Amino acid sequence: MRVISGYKLAGLFFVLLLIFVFPITLNIPVLTIILLPIASLFYSAGYLLFMKGFEIGNISIVAATMNLWAVFTMLIAFIFMGQRLSALQSMGVLMIISGATLASLNWSDIRNKRFQLSSGVKETVLGAFLFGAFWNLSEVISEKIG
């Protein structure tokens, strides 16, 4: 354990040394400074929700549902950033949504005329939404920083 701590301290020392040797001038807009912690929070919360989904749900169902992050990324980019999808991309979105829906439904409950999602799906969908928001925020941040 002491070896790992030594490596961390050595890494921190060299990063600080580089900062002092090579002066960095950053002109970061205020909006970017505000968006950085928000993006970090979205990513962290999305990751924790995915882990919660894996903890309480069936791994194969949660893993299939995780792919919705790409759909949320495209949907947010379409609505807020003005990006457009091609016909092939739209078909891919529909396939992802269809696959995630088919994987996440509890089919034994549907046979009994009850609609219920499998365990862990709600957490995973929320995590996928937060990842989708994160990727769009990270694009805005990287465009502002350069």
C-alpha positions in Angstrom: 0.0 0.0 0.0 2.9 2.4 0.7 4.2 1.8 -2.8 1.0 3.0 -4.4 1.0 6.1 -2.1 4.5 6.8 -3.2 3.6 6.6 -6.9 0.7 9.0 -6.3 2.9 11.5 -4.5 5.6 11.2 -7.2 2.9 11.8 -9.9 1.6 14.8 -8.0 5.1 16.2 -7.6 5.9 16.0 -11.3 2.5 17.5 -12.3 3.2 20.4 -9.9 6.7 20.7 -11.3 5.4 20.9 -14.9 2.9 23.6 -13.9 5.7 25.7 -12.5 8.2 25.0 -15.3 5.7 25.6 -18.2 3.5 28.5 -17.3 -0.1 27.9 -18.5 -2.3 30.8 -19.5 -5.9 29.8 -19.8 -8.6 32.1 -20.8 -11.6 30.1 -19.9 -15.0 31.7 -20.2 -17.2 31.9 -17.1 -19.9 29.7 -18.7 -17.3 26.9 -19.1 -16.2 27.2 -15.5 -19.9 26.9 -14.5 -20.5 23.9 -16.8 -17.4 21.9 -15.7 -18.7 20.9 -12.2 -22.2 20.3 -13.7 -20.8 18.0 -16.3 -18.7 16.2 -13.6 -21.8 15.8 -11.4 -23.8 14.4 -14.4 -21.1 11.9 -15.2 -20.6 10.8 -11.6 -24.3 10.5 -10.9 -24.8 8.6 -14.2 -22.0 6.2 -13.3 -23.4 5.6 -9.8 -26.9 5.0 -11.2 -25.4 2.4 -13.6 -23.7 0.7 -10.7 -26.9 0.7 -8.7 -28.7 -0.9 -11.7 -26.1 -3.6 -11.9 -26.4 -4.1 -8.1 -30.2 -4.6 -8.0 -30.9 -5.8 -11.5 -30.1 -8.6 -14.0 -26.7 -7.8 -15.5 -27.8 -8.7 -19.1 -30.9 -6.5 -18.9 -29.1 -3.6 -17.4 -26.2 -3.9 -19.9 -28.7 -3.8 -22.8 -30.5 -0.8 -21.3 -27.2 1.1 -20.8 -27.1 1.6 -24.6 -29.8 4.3 -24.2 -27.1 6.8 -23.4 -26.4 7.1 -27.1 -30.1 7.8 -27.8 -30.2 10.5 -25.1 -27.0 12.1 -26.4 -28.5 12.3 -29.9 -31.9 13.5 -28.6 -30.4 16.3 -26.5 -28.1 17.3 -29.4 -31.1 17.4 -31.7 -33.2 19.5 -29.4 -30.7 21.9 -27.9 -27.7 22.0 -30.3 -29.5 21.9 -33.6 -27.9 18.7 -34.9 -29.8 16.5 -37.3 -29.9 12.8 -37.8 -29.6 11.0 -41.1 -32.1 8.3 -42.0 -29.6 5.5 -41.1 -28.9 7.2 -37.7 -32.6 7.5 -37.1 -33.0 3.8 -37.8 -30.2 3.0 -35.4 -31.9 5.1 -32.7 -35.2 3.1 -33.2 -33.3 -0.2 -33.0 -31.6 0.8 -29.8 -34.9 1.9 -28.3 -36.6 -1.3 -29.4 -33.9 -3.5 -28.1 -33.7 -1.7 -24.7 -37.5 -1.8 -24.4 -37.7 -5.5 -25.3 -34.9 -6.4 -22.9 -36.2 -4.3 -20.0 -39.8 -5.5 -19.8 -40.7 -8.1 -17.3 -42.5 -10.5 -19.7 -44.0 -12.8 -17.0 -45.8 -9.7 -15.6 -47.1 -8.8 -19.0 -48.6 -12.2 -19.4 -50.4 -11.6 -16.2 -51.7 -8.2 -17.6 -49.4 -6.1 -15.4 -46.8 -3.7 -16.8 -43.6 -3.6 -14.9 -40.0 -2.9 -15.7 -37.3 -5.3 -14.6 -35.2 -4.4 -11.5 -32.5 -1.8 -12.1 -33.9 -0.5 -15.4 -35.2 2.8 -13.9 -31.8 3.6 -12.4 -30.1 2.6 -15.6 -32.3 4.8 -17.8 -31.7 7.8 -15.5 -28.0 7.1 -15.6 -28.1 6.9 -19.4 -29.9 10.2 -19.6 -27.2 11.8 -17.3 -24.5 10.4 -19.6 -26.3 11.8 -22.6 -26.4 15.2 -21.0 -22.7 14.9 -20.0 -21.5 14.1 -23.5 -23.3 17.2 -24.8 -22.0 19.4 -22.1 -18.5 18.0 -22.7 -18.8 19.0 -26.3 -19.8 22.6 -25.4 -16.9 22.7 -22.9 -14.3 21.4 -25.3 -15.5 23.9 -28.0 -15.2 26.8 -25.6 -11.7 25.8 -24.3 -10.4 24.9 -27.7 
